[in-house]
């Protein structure tokens, strides 16, 4: 005599497996499953043979479920979990704090149109150091036209380099020319280590 069986013992096909994997993809995208749980459940869904095996994959998950798993149509406890299966750990729920919260003050930015204290020519955005009161255009042009006398380096406060250029006539003109190009292109720093301002 054949024994009667319910829908939980009916075998499934590829369509039901694909629908279950699609639902697991949705849960993974919503961060309800970590990567290890997701891979383990997809592997179990791929090898499932009956409705109850697929239903077990969604025991601890809210909707969405595969369309063929109608609510209460398949008992979740019909088949025990496979050996070695560990249910995901439950996390403690901490309700959001109530009452007055501590506020952290953020200093306002300096008002527009007024220089920051201690930096009348602005602040270098890369280093945060105030810009020099010397201009790179003025220093470059002085070095280009009067570099044989070291005037551009006297202007930036580099007295040692300026004296060396004065004594060597700007390195026969080559040193002062290269120095002028470097200052005009890259800027440079004054004797106090502050970046030369652009204007």
Secondary structure as UniProt FT lines:
FT   HELIX           7..9
FT   HELIX           14..29
FT   TURN            30..31
FT   HELIX           35..47
FT   HELIX           51..57
FT   TURN            58..60
FT   TURN            67..68
FT   TURN            71..73
FT   TURN            76..77
FT   TURN            83..84
FT   TURN            112..113
FT   TURN            117..118
FT   TURN            120..121
FT   TURN            125..127
FT   HELIX           136..146
FT   HELIX           147..149
FT   HELIX           151..156
FT   HELIX           159..167
FT   HELIX           169..172
FT   HELIX           174..186
FT   TURN            191..192
//
